Amino acid sequence: MISYNDIYELLRKEKYSELLQPLPKSFIAEISEYLSDKKQQSLKEEDLFADSALKSKKQLENSISIFKELIRVRKKKLLNLIFVATETGMMKRDYENMLSFEKEMFDKLVKVFEDGDKEMASSMNGKKEKEENKMILFSQEVEQFVDMSGNLVGPFTAGQLANLDKEVSGILVSSGKAKFVDE
Protein backbone atom coordinates (compact mmCIF):
# COMPACT_ATOMS: atom_id res chain seq x y z
CA MET A 1 0.00 0.00 0.00
CA ILE A 2 1.11 3.54 -0.71
CA SER A 3 2.27 5.83 2.12
CA TYR A 4 2.41 9.56 2.72
CA ASN A 5 6.16 9.52 1.99
CA ASP A 6 5.54 7.66 -1.29
CA ILE A 7 3.05 10.31 -2.45
CA TYR A 8 5.42 13.09 -1.47
CA GLU A 9 8.32 11.42 -3.28
CA LEU A 10 6.23 10.93 -6.43
CA LEU A 11 5.35 14.64 -6.42
CA ARG A 12 8.99 15.62 -5.89
CA LYS A 13 10.14 13.44 -8.82
CA GLU A 14 7.34 14.74 -11.05
CA LYS A 15 8.09 18.39 -10.28
CA TYR A 16 11.81 18.19 -10.88
CA SER A 17 11.78 16.08 -14.01
CA GLU A 18 10.94 17.25 -17.49
CA LEU A 19 9.60 13.83 -18.47
CA LEU A 20 6.33 12.36 -17.29
CA GLN A 21 7.23 10.01 -14.46
CA PRO A 22 6.00 6.42 -14.41
CA LEU A 23 3.34 5.65 -11.82
CA PRO A 24 2.06 2.22 -10.77
CA LYS A 25 -0.92 1.13 -12.88
CA SER A 26 -2.99 0.84 -9.70
CA PHE A 27 -1.92 4.28 -8.47
CA ILE A 28 -5.39 5.84 -8.38
CA ALA A 29 -6.86 2.84 -6.56
CA GLU A 30 -3.99 2.89 -4.05
CA ILE A 31 -4.42 6.63 -3.42
CA SER A 32 -8.15 6.16 -2.96
CA GLU A 33 -7.59 3.36 -0.47
CA TYR A 34 -4.93 5.35 1.39
CA LEU A 35 -7.13 8.45 1.70
CA SER A 36 -10.09 6.36 2.79
CA ASP A 37 -7.98 4.70 5.49
CA LYS A 38 -6.68 8.09 6.67
CA LYS A 39 -10.24 9.44 6.92
CA GLN A 40 -11.36 6.47 8.97
CA GLN A 41 -8.26 6.72 11.14
CA SER A 42 -8.80 10.41 11.84
CA LEU A 43 -12.42 9.75 12.81
CA LYS A 44 -11.44 6.94 15.20
CA GLU A 45 -8.63 8.92 16.82
CA GLU A 46 -10.88 11.91 17.40
CA ASP A 47 -12.06 10.35 20.63
CA LEU A 48 -8.68 9.16 21.88
CA PHE A 49 -5.92 11.71 21.84
CA ALA A 50 -6.38 15.22 20.50
CA ASP A 51 -2.76 15.51 19.31
CA SER A 52 -2.87 12.19 17.49
CA ALA A 53 -6.18 13.05 15.85
CA LEU A 54 -4.92 16.47 14.84
CA LYS A 55 -1.77 14.97 13.32
CA SER A 56 -3.80 12.38 11.42
CA LYS A 57 -6.19 15.02 10.05
CA LYS A 58 -3.28 17.23 9.00
CA GLN A 59 -1.62 14.31 7.23
CA LEU A 60 -4.89 13.58 5.41
CA GLU A 61 -5.21 17.22 4.29
CA ASN A 62 -1.56 17.29 3.17
CA SER A 63 -1.97 14.01 1.30
CA ILE A 64 -4.95 15.39 -0.60
CA SER A 65 -3.03 18.58 -1.43
CA ILE A 66 0.02 16.63 -2.61
CA PHE A 67 -2.15 14.36 -4.77
CA LYS A 68 -3.91 17.35 -6.36
CA GLU A 69 -0.56 19.02 -7.02
CA LEU A 70 0.81 15.82 -8.56
CA ILE A 71 -2.16 15.58 -10.93
CA ARG A 72 -1.89 19.30 -11.80
CA VAL A 73 1.81 18.93 -12.68
CA ARG A 74 1.06 15.85 -14.80
CA LYS A 75 -1.77 17.67 -16.62
CA LYS A 76 0.59 20.51 -17.44
CA LYS A 77 3.10 18.04 -18.86
CA LEU A 78 0.31 16.36 -20.84
CA LEU A 79 -0.67 19.68 -22.38
CA ASN A 80 2.93 20.23 -23.44
CA LEU A 81 3.04 16.72 -24.92
CA ILE A 82 -0.20 17.39 -26.80
CA PHE A 83 1.30 20.58 -28.23
CA VAL A 84 4.45 18.72 -29.33
CA ALA A 85 2.39 15.87 -30.79
CA THR A 86 0.18 18.18 -32.86
CA GLU A 87 3.09 20.31 -34.08
CA THR A 88 5.53 17.51 -34.92
CA GLY A 89 3.30 14.51 -35.42
CA MET A 90 5.32 12.53 -32.86
CA MET A 91 3.01 11.19 -30.18
CA LYS A 92 4.71 8.35 -28.34
CA ARG A 93 7.03 10.32 -26.02
CA ASP A 94 6.04 9.51 -22.43
CA TYR A 95 2.95 7.67 -23.66
CA GLU A 96 3.89 4.52 -21.75
CA ASN A 97 4.20 6.57 -18.53
CA MET A 98 0.61 7.82 -18.72
CA LEU A 99 -2.17 6.39 -16.62
CA SER A 100 -5.12 4.98 -18.56
CA PHE A 101 -7.31 8.07 -18.08
CA GLU A 102 -4.36 10.28 -19.09
CA LYS A 103 -3.90 8.29 -22.32
CA GLU A 104 -7.59 8.69 -23.11
CA MET A 105 -7.47 12.42 -22.39
CA PHE A 106 -4.28 12.76 -24.47
CA ASP A 107 -5.78 10.98 -27.49
CA LYS A 108 -8.98 13.03 -27.36
CA LEU A 109 -7.17 16.35 -27.02
CA VAL A 110 -4.72 15.55 -29.82
CA LYS A 111 -7.71 14.83 -32.07
CA VAL A 112 -9.39 18.10 -31.03
CA PHE A 113 -6.21 20.07 -31.80
CA GLU A 114 -5.78 18.32 -35.14
CA ASP A 115 -9.40 19.01 -36.08
CA GLY A 116 -8.92 22.66 -35.14
CA ASP A 117 -5.80 22.86 -37.31
CA LYS A 118 -7.68 21.30 -40.25
CA GLU A 119 -10.55 23.76 -39.79
CA MET A 120 -8.13 26.68 -39.73
CA ALA A 121 -6.31 25.39 -42.83
CA SER A 122 -9.55 24.98 -44.77
CA SER A 123 -10.63 28.49 -43.75
CA MET A 124 -7.32 29.90 -44.89
CA ASN A 125 -7.64 28.08 -48.22
CA GLY A 126 -10.85 29.99 -48.88
CA LYS A 127 -13.24 27.16 -48.19
CA LYS A 128 -16.38 28.48 -46.57
CA GLU A 129 -17.93 26.79 -43.59
CA LYS A 130 -20.68 24.50 -44.74
CA GLU A 131 -23.91 26.38 -44.98
CA GLU A 132 -26.73 25.20 -42.81
CA ASN A 133 -30.21 24.77 -44.22
CA LYS A 134 -33.57 24.89 -42.46
CA MET A 135 -36.70 23.03 -43.42
CA ILE A 136 -39.72 25.32 -43.79
CA LEU A 137 -43.38 24.90 -44.70
CA PHE A 138 -44.85 27.66 -46.82
CA SER A 139 -48.10 29.12 -45.48
CA GLN A 140 -48.75 31.19 -48.61
CA GLU A 141 -47.60 31.39 -52.20
CA VAL A 142 -44.17 32.91 -52.82
CA GLU A 143 -42.91 33.95 -56.22
CA GLN A 144 -39.49 33.07 -57.55
CA PHE A 145 -36.65 35.04 -55.88
CA VAL A 146 -32.85 35.23 -55.69
CA ASP A 147 -31.23 33.70 -52.58
CA MET A 148 -28.08 34.87 -50.75
CA SER A 149 -25.82 33.01 -53.19
CA GLY A 150 -27.42 34.62 -56.23
CA ASN A 151 -29.35 31.50 -57.27
CA LEU A 152 -32.98 31.56 -58.40
CA VAL A 153 -35.27 29.82 -55.93
CA GLY A 154 -38.97 29.05 -56.19
CA PRO A 155 -41.77 29.67 -56.88
CA PHE A 156 -43.46 27.97 -53.89
CA THR A 157 -47.10 27.22 -53.16
CA ALA A 158 -48.88 27.19 -49.80
CA GLY A 159 -48.28 23.85 -48.01
CA GLN A 160 -45.05 23.13 -49.89
CA LEU A 161 -41.93 22.02 -47.96
CA ALA A 162 -38.51 23.43 -48.81
CA ASN A 163 -35.01 23.00 -47.37
CA LEU A 164 -33.46 26.45 -47.79
CA ASP A 165 -30.47 28.39 -46.45
CA LYS A 166 -31.07 29.35 -42.81
CA GLU A 167 -30.89 33.09 -43.55
CA VAL A 168 -33.44 32.84 -46.37
CA SER A 169 -35.62 30.59 -44.21
CA GLY A 170 -35.42 33.11 -41.39
CA ILE A 171 -36.52 35.96 -43.66
CA LEU A 172 -39.46 33.95 -45.01
CA VAL A 173 -40.57 32.91 -41.50
CA SER A 174 -40.23 36.42 -40.04
CA SER A 175 -42.32 37.83 -42.90
CA GLY A 176 -45.06 35.30 -42.11
CA LYS A 177 -44.81 33.48 -45.44
CA ALA A 178 -43.53 30.21 -43.92
CA LYS A 179 -42.99 28.31 -40.66
CA PHE A 180 -40.04 26.25 -39.48
CA VAL A 181 -40.85 22.53 -39.61
CA ASP A 182 -38.58 21.48 -36.73
CA GLU A 183 -39.92 24.02 -34.21
C-alpha positions in Angstrom: 0.0 0.0 0.0 1.1 3.5 -0.7 2.3 5.8 2.1 2.4 9.6 2.7 6.2 9.5 2.0 5.5 7.7 -1.3 3.0 10.3 -2.4 5.4 13.1 -1.5 8.3 11.4 -3.3 6.2 10.9 -6.4 5.4 14.6 -6.4 9.0 15.6 -5.9 10.1 13.4 -8.8 7.3 14.7 -11.1 8.1 18.4 -10.3 11.8 18.2 -10.9 11.8 16.1 -14.0 10.9 17.3 -17.5 9.6 13.8 -18.5 6.3 12.4 -17.3 7.2 10.0 -14.5 6.0 6.4 -14.4 3.3 5.7 -11.8 2.1 2.2 -10.8 -0.9 1.1 -12.9 -3.0 0.8 -9.7 -1.9 4.3 -8.5 -5.4 5.8 -8.4 -6.9 2.8 -6.6 -4.0 2.9 -4.0 -4.4 6.6 -3.4 -8.1 6.2 -3.0 -7.6 3.4 -0.5 -4.9 5.4 1.4 -7.1 8.5 1.7 -10.1 6.4 2.8 -8.0 4.7 5.5 -6.7 8.1 6.7 -10.2 9.4 6.9 -11.4 6.5 9.0 -8.3 6.7 11.1 -8.8 10.4 11.8 -12.4 9.7 12.8 -11.4 6.9 15.2 -8.6 8.9 16.8 -10.9 11.9 17.4 -12.1 10.3 20.6 -8.7 9.2 21.9 -5.9 11.7 21.8 -6.4 15.2 20.5 -2.8 15.5 19.3 -2.9 12.2 17.5 -6.2 13.0 15.8 -4.9 16.5 14.8 -1.8 15.0 13.3 -3.8 12.4 11.4 -6.2 15.0 10.1 -3.3 17.2 9.0 -1.6 14.3 7.2 -4.9 13.6 5.4 -5.2 17.2 4.3 -1.6 17.3 3.2 -2.0 14.0 1.3 -5.0 15.4 -0.6 -3.0 18.6 -1.4 0.0 16.6 -2.6 -2.1 14.4 -4.8 -3.9 17.4 -6.4 -0.6 19.0 -7.0 0.8 15.8 -8.6 -2.2 15.6 -10.9 -1.9 19.3 -11.8 1.8 18.9 -12.7 1.1 15.9 -14.8 -1.8 17.7 -16.6 0.6 20.5 -17.4 3.1 18.0 -18.9 0.3 16.4 -20.8 -0.7 19.7 -22.4 2.9 20.2 -23.4 3.0 16.7 -24.9 -0.2 17.4 -26.8 1.3 20.6 -28.2 4.4 18.7 -29.3 2.4 15.9 -30.8 0.2 18.2 -32.9 3.1 20.3 -34.1 5.5 17.5 -34.9 3.3 14.5 -35.4 5.3 12.5 -32.9 3.0 11.2 -30.2 4.7 8.4 -28.3 7.0 10.3 -26.0 6.0 9.5 -22.4 2.9 7.7 -23.7 3.9 4.5 -21.8 4.2 6.6 -18.5 0.6 7.8 -18.7 -2.2 6.4 -16.6 -5.1 5.0 -18.6 -7.3 8.1 -18.1 -4.4 10.3 -19.1 -3.9 8.3 -22.3 -7.6 8.7 -23.1 -7.5 12.4 -22.4 -4.3 12.8 -24.5 -5.8 11.0 -27.5 -9.0 13.0 -27.4 -7.2 16.4 -27.0 -4.7 15.5 -29.8 -7.7 14.8 -32.1 -9.4 18.1 -31.0 -6.2 20.1 -31.8 -5.8 18.3 -35.1 -9.4 19.0 -36.1 -8.9 22.7 -35.1 -5.8 22.9 -37.3 -7.7 21.3 -40.2 -10.5 23.8 -39.8 -8.1 26.7 -39.7 -6.3 25.4 -42.8 -9.5 25.0 -44.8 -10.6 28.5 -43.8 -7.3 29.9 -44.9 -7.6 28.1 -48.2 -10.8 30.0 -48.9 -13.2 27.2 -48.2 -16.4 28.5 -46.6 -17.9 26.8 -43.6 -20.7 24.5 -44.7 -23.9 26.4 -45.0 -26.7 25.2 -42.8 -30.2 24.8 -44.2 -33.6 24.9 -42.5 -36.7 23.0 -43.4 -39.7 25.3 -43.8 -43.4 24.9 -44.7 -44.9 27.7 -46.8 -48.1 29.1 -45.5 -48.8 31.2 -48.6 -47.6 31.4 -52.2 -44.2 32.9 -52.8 -42.9 33.9 -56.2 -39.5 33.1 -57.6 -36.6 35.0 -55.9 -32.9 35.2 -55.7 -31.2 33.7 -52.6 -28.1 34.9 -50.7 -25.8 33.0 -53.2 -27.4 34.6 -56.2 -29.3 31.5 -57.3 -33.0 31.6 -58.4 -35.3 29.8 -55.9 -39.0 29.1 -56.2 -41.8 29.7 -56.9 -43.5 28.0 -53.9 -47.1 27.2 -53.2 -48.9 27.2 -49.8 -48.3 23.9 -48.0 -45.1 23.1 -49.9 -41.9 22.0 -48.0 -38.5 23.4 -48.8 -35.0 23.0 -47.4 -33.5 26.5 -47.8 -30.5 28.4 -46.5 -31.1 29.3 -42.8 -30.9 33.1 -43.6 -33.4 32.8 -46.4 -35.6 30.6 -44.2 -35.4 33.1 -41.4 -36.5 36.0 -43.7 -39.5 34.0 -45.0 -40.6 32.9 -41.5 -40.2 36.4 -40.0 -42.3 37.8 -42.9 -45.1 35.3 -42.1 -44.8 33.5 -45.4 -43.5 30.2 -43.9 -43.0 28.3 -40.7 -40.0 26.3 -39.5 -40.9 22.5 -39.6 -38.6 21.5 -36.7 -39.9 24.0 -34.2 
